[in-house]
Amino acid sequence: MVELEKRISGDWIEIKSKANNLPGLLEFLAVPALTMRSASGKLRHCVEQGIVEFKRTLLAPVLVALETSRYKSLDGAEMGEHEGSLSLMLLAILVQRLLATQVLPLSKQQKRKAVVDVETVGLNAILADINARVKANPAIRANLAVKNILMQVQLYTRENQKMRELLPTIKPDMRTAFLANFTRTFGNIVGSIRRQYATLLEEQVESLQSSQDTFSLANLPMKDLAPLLATQAREISRMRSTFGHARDEKYRTREILVRLYESRQGMLKMIEDESRMYRRVCQKGLQPDLDACALWIANAYRDEIAGILDRQGKRDSAT
């Protein structure tokens, strides 16, 4: 246990010494170029809650693994994989801190482009979001994109029922062609649902932009976020160091992973606190719609960090 505490302390001291030096952080955390470029794409797909959603996405598999460690030992490869995920999360948090404290400059284009890629969003996730929106605001049914999505869902249901009714009557040698026709039909329906959902999200982005023409991270007291980000970084660094120690030790490691699992609520709370902090920053910045402002901040950091990871990944790949 003493060796673990030494590793946790030593890693954090190293990170603090490089906290304002992006090249130093990149060298120490050693996130592969391919991982950074992949993370950039995943970040841009976090269309609901931006950087906060990305952090939850990275943390969730780690917490599942820690829960599993209560019942069985994790192998070295799995621990190494989670250590890598935590390195990526730590890098994202520290880059966000550099942006919040203005050590790294913000990109010139602060507004989100109203182009949303939903190709990797699952159909069930799309429909769940639409149902939640309709439940929260029934009037949204009048929105053309929502109306079209609901019509396509009805069409899918009818076609699926028709296929099931007809399939038993189709001769075996004709079934392949029969199913291929319905597969094309279902593909067209799903494609239409995705396009309409992208349109809905783009309308949401454009509406937010038009109501906040002069809105910018630079105009908000984002330095207030720095202490919370430092706390997040320290906790994720502790988790990363613990996984690294467990991977290296190989034996008698379940106890330290279980202890890490038992502290999970504190980790989750730090992520949720970020959204609440955004609202406080928006309030200090005299923004009238705190929810919209907080979402804009989360998405703005998403885009900033995605851009930095993509550029750094390309740069590292070229060297």
C-alpha positions as CSV (number, residue, x, y, z in Angstrom):
1,M,0.0,0.0,0.0
2,V,2.9,2.3,0.7
3,E,4.2,1.8,-2.8
4,L,0.8,2.6,-4.2
5,E,0.7,5.9,-2.3
6,K,4.2,6.8,-3.5
7,R,3.1,6.2,-7.1
8,I,-0.1,8.3,-6.7
9,S,1.8,11.1,-5.1
10,G,4.7,10.9,-7.6
11,D,2.4,11.0,-10.6
12,W,0.5,13.9,-9.3
13,I,3.6,15.9,-8.6
14,E,4.8,15.2,-12.1
15,I,1.4,16.3,-13.6
16,K,1.3,19.5,-11.5
17,S,4.8,20.4,-12.6
18,K,3.6,20.2,-16.2
19,A,0.1,21.6,-15.7
20,N,0.7,24.7,-17.7
21,N,2.8,23.0,-20.4
22,L,0.8,21.1,-23.0
23,P,3.8,19.4,-24.6
24,G,5.0,18.3,-21.2
25,L,1.6,16.8,-20.4
26,L,1.4,15.1,-23.8
27,E,4.8,13.5,-23.2
28,F,4.0,12.4,-19.6
29,L,0.5,11.0,-20.4
30,A,1.7,9.4,-23.6
31,V,-1.7,9.1,-25.2
32,P,-1.2,7.6,-28.7
33,A,-1.8,9.7,-31.7
34,L,-4.5,7.3,-33.0
35,T,-6.3,7.5,-29.7
36,M,-6.3,11.3,-29.7
37,R,-7.7,11.4,-33.2
38,S,-10.3,8.8,-32.4
39,A,-11.3,10.7,-29.2
40,S,-11.7,13.8,-31.3
41,G,-14.3,12.1,-33.4
42,K,-16.1,10.6,-30.3
43,L,-16.1,14.1,-28.7
44,R,-17.9,15.6,-31.7
45,H,-20.6,12.9,-31.4
46,C,-21.4,14.0,-27.8
47,V,-24.3,16.1,-29.1
48,E,-26.4,16.1,-26.0
49,Q,-24.1,17.4,-23.2
50,G,-20.7,18.0,-24.8
51,I,-17.6,17.6,-22.8
52,V,-19.5,16.5,-19.7
53,E,-21.1,13.6,-21.7
54,F,-17.6,12.7,-23.0
55,K,-16.2,12.4,-19.5
56,R,-19.2,10.2,-18.4
57,T,-18.6,8.0,-21.5
58,L,-14.9,7.5,-20.6
59,L,-15.6,6.9,-16.9
60,A,-18.5,4.4,-17.3
61,P,-16.5,1.3,-18.5
62,V,-13.9,2.0,-15.8
63,L,-16.5,1.9,-13.0
64,V,-18.0,-1.3,-14.5
65,A,-14.5,-2.9,-14.4
66,L,-14.0,-1.7,-10.8
67,E,-17.4,-3.3,-9.8
68,T,-16.3,-6.5,-11.5
69,S,-13.1,-6.5,-9.5
70,R,-15.2,-7.1,-6.3
71,Y,-15.9,-10.6,-7.6
72,K,-12.9,-11.5,-9.7
73,S,-9.4,-10.3,-10.6
74,L,-8.9,-8.2,-13.7
75,D,-6.1,-9.3,-16.0
76,G,-3.2,-7.0,-16.9
77,A,-4.4,-6.2,-20.4
78,E,-7.8,-5.0,-19.2
79,M,-6.2,-2.9,-16.4
80,G,-3.9,-1.4,-19.0
81,E,-6.8,-0.6,-21.2
82,H,-8.6,1.3,-18.4
83,E,-5.4,3.0,-17.5
84,G,-5.2,4.3,-21.1
85,S,-8.8,5.5,-20.9
86,L,-8.0,7.4,-17.8
87,S,-4.9,8.9,-19.4
88,L,-7.1,10.2,-22.2
89,M,-9.7,11.6,-19.7
90,L,-7.0,13.2,-17.7
91,L,-5.6,14.9,-20.8
92,A,-9.0,16.2,-21.8
93,I,-9.5,17.7,-18.3
94,L,-6.1,19.3,-18.2
95,V,-6.5,20.8,-21.7
96,Q,-9.9,22.1,-20.6
97,R,-8.2,23.7,-17.6
98,L,-5.6,25.3,-19.9
99,L,-8.4,26.8,-22.0
100,A,-10.3,28.0,-18.9
101,T,-7.3,29.7,-17.5
102,Q,-6.4,31.2,-20.9
103,V,-3.0,29.5,-21.0
104,L,-4.1,28.0,-24.3
105,P,-5.9,30.4,-26.6
106,L,-9.4,29.8,-27.7
107,S,-10.0,29.1,-31.4
108,K,-11.1,32.1,-33.5
109,Q,-14.4,30.4,-34.4
110,Q,-16.4,30.1,-31.2
111,K,-19.7,29.3,-32.6
112,R,-20.7,25.7,-33.3
113,K,-21.2,25.0,-37.0
114,A,-24.8,23.9,-37.5
115,V,-23.7,20.5,-38.9
116,V,-24.4,17.5,-36.9
117,D,-23.2,14.0,-37.6
118,V,-25.6,11.4,-36.2
119,E,-24.4,8.4,-38.3
120,T,-23.0,6.7,-35.2
121,V,-25.9,7.5,-32.9
122,G,-28.0,4.3,-32.4
123,L,-31.6,4.3,-33.7
124,N,-32.9,3.4,-30.2
125,A,-31.0,6.4,-28.7
126,I,-32.5,8.7,-31.4
127,L,-36.1,7.5,-30.7
128,A,-35.5,7.7,-26.9
129,D,-34.4,11.3,-27.3
130,I,-37.4,12.2,-29.5
131,N,-39.9,10.5,-27.0
132,A,-38.3,12.4,-24.1
133,R,-38.6,15.7,-26.0
134,V,-42.2,15.0,-26.9
135,K,-43.0,14.1,-23.3
136,A,-41.3,17.2,-22.0
137,N,-42.9,19.5,-24.6
138,P,-45.9,17.9,-26.5
139,A,-46.0,21.0,-28.8
140,I,-42.7,19.9,-30.4
141,R,-44.8,17.4,-32.4
142,A,-45.6,20.3,-34.7
143,N,-41.9,20.6,-35.6
144,L,-41.5,19.3,-39.2
145,A,-38.4,17.2,-38.4
146,V,-40.2,15.6,-35.4
147,K,-43.3,15.1,-37.4
148,N,-41.4,13.3,-40.1
149,I,-39.5,11.1,-37.6
150,L,-42.8,10.0,-36.0
151,M,-44.3,9.3,-39.5
152,Q,-41.2,7.2,-40.4
153,V,-41.5,5.2,-37.1
154,Q,-45.1,4.4,-38.0
155,L,-44.1,3.4,-41.5
156,Y,-41.3,1.1,-40.1
157,T,-43.9,-0.5,-37.8
158,R,-46.3,-1.2,-40.7
159,E,-43.6,-2.5,-43.0
160,N,-42.2,-4.8,-40.2
161,Q,-45.7,-6.2,-39.6
162,K,-46.2,-6.7,-43.3
163,M,-42.9,-8.6,-43.6
164,R,-43.8,-10.9,-40.7
165,E,-47.2,-11.7,-42.1
166,L,-45.9,-12.4,-45.6
167,L,-42.7,-14.3,-44.8
168,P,-44.4,-17.6,-44.0
169,T,-46.1,-17.5,-47.4
170,I,-42.9,-17.0,-49.4
171,K,-41.3,-19.9,-51.1
172,P,-37.8,-20.8,-49.8
173,D,-36.1,-20.0,-53.1
174,M,-37.7,-16.5,-53.1
175,R,-37.0,-15.6,-49.5
176,T,-33.6,-14.1,-50.0
177,A,-34.9,-11.6,-52.6
178,F,-38.0,-11.0,-50.4
179,L,-35.9,-10.1,-47.4
180,A,-33.5,-8.0,-49.4
181,N,-36.4,-5.8,-50.5
182,F,-37.5,-5.2,-47.0
183,T,-33.9,-4.6,-45.9
184,R,-33.7,-1.8,-48.4
185,T,-37.0,-0.4,-47.2
186,F,-35.9,-0.5,-43.6
187,G,-32.6,1.1,-44.5
188,N,-34.3,3.9,-46.3
189,I,-36.6,4.5,-43.3
190,V,-33.7,4.5,-40.8
191,G,-31.7,6.9,-43.1
192,S,-34.7,9.3,-43.2
193,I,-35.0,9.2,-39.4
194,R,-31.3,10.0,-39.1
195,R,-31.5,12.9,-41.5
196,Q,-34.5,14.4,-39.8
197,Y,-32.9,14.0,-36.4
198,A,-29.8,15.8,-37.7
199,T,-32.0,18.6,-38.9
200,L,-33.7,18.9,-35.5
201,L,-30.3,19.1,-33.7
202,E,-29.0,21.7,-36.3
203,E,-32.1,23.8,-35.7
204,Q,-31.4,23.6,-32.0
205,V,-27.8,24.8,-32.5
206,E,-28.8,27.6,-34.9
207,S,-31.5,28.8,-32.5
208,L,-29.0,29.0,-29.7
209,Q,-26.5,30.8,-31.9
210,S,-29.0,33.4,-33.1
211,S,-30.0,34.2,-29.6
212,Q,-26.4,34.5,-28.5
213,D,-24.7,36.3,-31.4
214,T,-22.0,37.7,-29.1
215,F,-21.7,34.7,-26.8
216,S,-18.2,33.6,-26.2
217,L,-16.2,31.7,-23.6
218,A,-13.9,34.6,-23.5
219,N,-16.8,36.8,-22.2
220,L,-17.6,34.5,-19.3
221,P,-15.6,34.1,-16.0
222,M,-14.4,30.6,-17.0
223,K,-11.4,30.9,-14.6
224,D,-13.9,30.0,-11.9
225,L,-14.0,26.5,-13.4
226,A,-10.3,25.9,-12.8
227,P,-10.4,24.7,-9.2
228,L,-13.1,22.1,-10.1
229,L,-11.0,20.9,-13.1
230,A,-7.9,20.6,-10.9
231,T,-9.9,18.5,-8.4
232,Q,-11.2,16.3,-11.3
233,A,-7.7,15.9,-12.6
234,R,-6.3,14.9,-9.2
235,E,-9.0,12.3,-8.7
236,I,-8.6,10.8,-12.2
237,S,-4.8,10.8,-11.8
238,R,-5.3,8.8,-8.6
239,M,-7.4,6.3,-10.4
240,R,-4.9,6.1,-13.3
241,S,-2.0,5.6,-10.9
242,T,-3.9,2.9,-9.0
243,F,-4.7,0.9,-12.2
244,G,-1.0,1.3,-13.3
245,H,0.2,0.0,-9.9
246,A,-2.3,-2.9,-10.0
247,R,-1.2,-3.8,-13.5
248,D,2.5,-3.8,-12.6
249,E,2.0,-5.7,-9.3
250,K,-0.3,-8.3,-10.9
251,Y,-1.0,-10.0,-7.5
252,R,-2.9,-9.0,-4.4
253,T,-4.5,-6.1,-6.2
254,R,-8.2,-6.7,-5.8
255,E,-8.3,-4.9,-2.5
256,I,-7.0,-1.6,-3.9
257,L,-9.4,-1.7,-6.9
258,V,-12.3,-2.4,-4.6
259,R,-11.3,0.6,-2.5
260,L,-11.3,2.6,-5.7
261,Y,-14.8,1.4,-6.5
262,E,-16.1,2.4,-3.1
263,S,-15.1,6.0,-3.8
264,R,-17.1,6.0,-7.1
265,Q,-19.8,8.4,-5.9
266,G,-17.3,11.1,-5.3
267,M,-15.9,10.7,-8.9
268,L,-19.4,10.9,-10.4
269,K,-20.3,13.9,-8.3
270,M,-17.3,15.8,-9.6
271,I,-18.6,15.3,-13.2
272,E,-22.1,16.4,-12.3
273,D,-20.8,19.4,-10.4
274,E,-19.3,20.6,-13.7
275,S,-22.8,21.3,-15.2
276,R,-23.8,23.1,-12.0
277,M,-20.6,25.2,-12.2
278,Y,-21.5,26.2,-15.7
279,R,-24.8,27.5,-14.5
280,R,-23.1,29.6,-11.8
281,V,-20.6,30.9,-14.4
282,C,-23.5,31.8,-16.7
283,Q,-25.3,33.6,-13.8
284,K,-22.2,35.6,-13.0
285,G,-22.0,36.4,-16.8
286,L,-25.6,37.7,-16.6
287,Q,-26.9,35.2,-19.2
288,P,-30.7,35.1,-19.2
289,D,-31.1,31.4,-20.0
290,L,-28.9,29.5,-17.7
291,D,-29.7,26.0,-19.1
292,A,-29.0,27.1,-22.7
293,C,-25.8,28.9,-21.6
294,A,-24.6,25.9,-19.6
295,L,-25.2,23.6,-22.6
296,W,-23.4,26.0,-24.9
297,I,-20.3,26.0,-22.6
298,A,-20.2,22.2,-22.5
299,N,-20.4,22.1,-26.3
300,A,-17.9,24.9,-26.8
301,Y,-15.4,23.0,-24.7
302,R,-16.2,19.8,-26.6
303,D,-15.4,21.5,-29.9
304,E,-12.2,23.2,-28.5
305,I,-10.8,20.0,-27.0
306,A,-11.8,17.9,-30.1
307,G,-9.9,20.4,-32.3
308,I,-6.8,20.3,-30.1
309,L,-6.8,16.5,-29.9
310,D,-7.2,16.1,-33.6
311,R,-4.4,18.5,-34.5
312,Q,-2.1,17.0,-32.0
313,G,-2.9,13.5,-33.2
314,K,-2.2,14.4,-36.8
315,R,1.1,16.1,-35.7
316,D,2.2,13.1,-33.7
317,S,1.3,10.8,-36.6
318,A,3.4,12.8,-39.0
319,T,6.5,12.6,-36.8
